[in-house]
Amino acid sequence: MRKIAPVMVALGAISYGIPASLFKMAGREGVASGPLLFWSFFSSALVLTIIQLVRQRPLRTQATTPRQVAIVMLAGTASGFTNTFYISALHYVSVAVAAVMLMQSVWLSVLMGALWHHRRPSRRQVFSISLVLVGTVLAAGLLPMNRPLSFMGLALSFLAAVAYAVTLQVTGSLGHNLDPLSKTWLLGSGAFILVAIIWGPQLLSGPVTVAAVKWGVLTAVFSMILPLACYTIFMPYLALGVGPVLSSLELPASIVVAFLLLGERVASWQMVGVALIIVAVIYSNYQRRR
C-alpha cells in the first residue's frame, strides 16, 4: 500500500481536475450551478451508501462512537464548501485566477499539517511547494496581468483553497478506527448534507431535467467518489507535506482536460508551468523514497 500510495493520491488529484471542464459542458446545455452540484453530491452519497450496505460493514462493528461519526461527517462538509466557494468565485474572476487561488491549498495544507502534527516541513518540501506555486502562476496563464481583479472573487476562491486544504488533512488524520470506505461514505454524506442545505432551494424554482441529473452523476465520479476514496485510503501512507504537493497535479490535469474536451488554447508558458509542477511532484517523492 505504501508503495502505490503516491500514485493513487496523484490519481485522486488528477480526478479533481476533470469536473471544471464537465461543469462548462453542462453549462452549455443550460444546467445551472445549483442543480448540478446538488445532483452531483446526491449521486456520490447514494453510490457510497449502496457500497456501504452491500459490504455489510456497519459502523457499530468498527469500534466507533456517535461523536466520532459526527466529527467525520462534519469534516466531509469541507468538500461541499470547496465546490460552493469555487463556483461562486467564478462569477467574479476568470477560471485561471480562481485556479491559482485554489492552488494556495498546497502551502495551506502543509501549514495545517505542521500545526496538527507539531512538525516543521523540511527544506525539500518547502522547495517543492515553491516550485508548485511558481508553476501554478505560469500554468494558469496569469502573466501578463491586463485587467483588475475582483476582491470578492479572490476572497471566495481563497476560501475554496482553505476548504480544500482541510479536505486534504482530514482524509488522512481522522477516523483511523473506521475502514477507509466507511470513512469515505461518511465524508461524502456530510458533503451532501451541506450542499443540499445551500443549493437545494434552487431545485424548487424549476423542474428536474435529465441533463442536470446526467451531468451530476458524471461529475460525482470525478469530484467526490474517486478522489475521496483515493485520499482516504492512501493519504495516511504519505509523509508530511507530500500529499499537498501531489494534489497540485489537479491544475495540469484541468489544463489538459480542457484542451482535449473544450479545445481551449494552451500557451507555451502554461506548458512550462505544468512541467514545473510535475518536476516538483517527482522531486518530493524521489527524496521521500531515498
N, C-alpha and C positions, 0 to 999 in steps of 0.2 A: 504493500500500500504506500509506503513512504517513497518508493522509487517512482511510482507513477503519479504521485500527488501533484507535482508541478505541472504535469501535462493536463491533468483533469481540471485543476484550478484555472489554467490557461484556457481550456475549452469552455469553462463557465464564463470567463471574461469575454471571450470571442462571441459567445452566445448573446451577451448583453449588448454587443454592437449591432445586432441584426434588427431589433424592434424599431429603431429610428426610421429605417427605410420602410418597414412594414406600416408604420404609422402614416408616412407620407402616401403610400399606395392606398391605404384605407381612406385617407382624406380625399383622394382623387375620386373615390366612389361615394363621397358625401357623408362619410361616417364621422361624427363629432367625437371630440376627445373623451367626454364623459361616458357615453355608451361603450366606446372602445375599451377604456380602462376597466369599466365595470365588468364587461363580459370576459375580458382577459383574466382578471383576477378571480372571477367566479369560476371560470373553466379550470384554472390551475388548482383552486381549492377543491373543486369537485373531483378532479382526477386524483389528487393526492389523498382525498378521503376514501375513494374507491380502493386505491392501492393499500391504504391502511386497513381497511375492512377485509380485503382479500387475504392479506398477510396474517391476519388473526394474531396481532401482537398488541393487545390492549395496554393502555398506559398503566393500569393497576399492577401489571406483571413486571414493570420496569423500575421499581423502587423509586417512584417519583411522588410528589405531593401536589395537591391543587395549586399551591402557591408557586411551585416551580413551573407548572404548566402555564399558569397565568403570566409568569415572567417571560417565558419563551414566546408566547403569543404576542405579548406586548412588544418584544424585540422585533417580531415579524412586521410590525407596523412601519419599521424603517424602510422596507421595500416600497410600501404604499406611499410614504412621504416622498421617497426619491422620485417616483414617477409623477406624482402630483405636482411637486415643485418644478420638475424639469419641463413638463408640458406647459405649465403656467408661464415659465420663463420664456418659452418660445414665442409668446405673444408680444414680447418686448425686445428681444435680441435675436440675432441670427443663430442658426444651428451651430456654426463654428464657435461663436463666443460662448454659447451655453455649454458646448463640449469641453472647451478649455476650462471653464469654471468647474464643471463636473469632475475633471481630472485632478482638481485640488484634493480630491478624496485620497490620492496617493499619500501625500505628506500628512494629511489629517489622520488617516488610518494608522500610519506609523507612530504619530504623536500619541494617539489614543492607546495603541498597544504598549508604548513605552510607559505611559502613566498606569495602565492596567496591570502590567507585569513588573513594574518598577525596574525596568532595564533600559539603558540607553541604546539607541540604534548604533551600529558600527559605522566606521568611516566608509566602508564599501557600500553599505546600504544608503548612506547619505549621498554618495556619489551617484549611485544608480537612480535615486529619486531625482537628483538634479538633472540627469540625462533625460529622464521621463518628462520633466516639466518643460525643458527646452524643446524636446521633440514634440510635445503636445502643442506648443505655440506654432511651430512650423507646420505640423501635420494638419492643424485646423485651418491653415491659410489665413492667419490673422494679420500678417505683415505684408504690405504696409497698412496701417490703420487710417482709413479715409473718412470715417463717419463717427459722430459722437455716440456714446454708449448710454443706454438707459440704466439708471441706478436700480430701478425696480427689477429689471431683468437680471442684472448682476447679482442682486441680493437673493432672488428666488433660485437662480442656478447654483449659487454658493450653498444655500440651504439644501439643495439636492445633493451636493457633494458631501455635506455633513451627514445627511441621512445615509448615503451610500457607504461612507466610511464606517458608520455604526453597523451597517449590514455586514461589512467585511469582518468586523471584530466579533459581533455576537454569534455569527455562524460557527465560529471556532472556539468560542470562550464560554458558551452557556450550554446547559442541558447535557452534561457529559454522561449522566446516568441514563439518558434516552438513546435508543438506537437511532442512527442517522436519518432513516426515512420517517420515523415518527417525529423527530425534531423538524424535518423539512415540512411535514404536514402541519405542525403547529405554527411554524413561521408563515407558511402560506395562508393558513386560516386567519391569523392575526392581520396579515396584509389585506386580505379580502374584506374583513370587517371594517377596517379604516376606509378603504376605497368605497365600499358600499355606503358608508355614512356621508362621505364627501361628494361622491359623484352619483349616487343612487337617485337623488331627487330629479336629476336631469332626465331619467328614463320616464318620468311621469309626464313630461312635456311633449312626448312623441311616441309613435308606435315602435315596437321592436322590429328591426329589419334583419333580413338574412345576412346582409353584408356586415353589419355590426357584429353579429354572432360569429360569422366565419372568420373575420379578421381578429376578433377577440380570442378565439380558440387558437389561431395560428401564433399570435404574439405571446400567448400564455406559455407555449412550449419554450420560447427563447428568452422571455423576460422573467419567468418565475420558475417553472418546473426544472429545466435543465441546469441553469446557473445555481439555484438554491441547493439542488441535490449535490452538484459538484463542490460547492463551497462548504456545505455542511459535512459531507463525508471526508473530504480531503484537506480542508484548510487546517485542521488541528495537527497535521503531519508536517507542516511547513515551519521553518524558523521565523522568528520575529522579523517583520519587515519584508519578507519575500512575497507573501500573499498580496499586499498592496501594489508591489511592483508588477506582479503578474496581472493584476486587474487592469493595468494601464493598456493591455492589449485590446481593450474594448474600443479605443479610438481608432487604431489602424483597421480593426475589423469593420467598424462603421463606415470608414472611407472606402474600403474595398467593396463592401456590400452595396453601398450607394452607387459606386461606379458600375457594378455588374447589373443591379436591378433597376436603377434610375437613370443610368447613363450620365451621372454627374462628372464634370471635368476634374481631373487630378493634376495639379501643377507639380513641377519638379521639386520645389521646396517642400511640398507636402510629402513627397516620397522620401526626401532626406529626413524629415521629422519622423516618419514611420520607421525608417531604418534605425534612427537613434533610439526609439522606444524598444525595438526588438533587440538591439545591442544591449540596452540596459537590463532587459529581462534575461538574456543569455548570461550576461556577466554576473548578475546577482545569484543565479542558480549554479553557475560554474564554480564560483567562490564557495558556495554553500557545500557543494559536493566535495571539494577539496578539503 
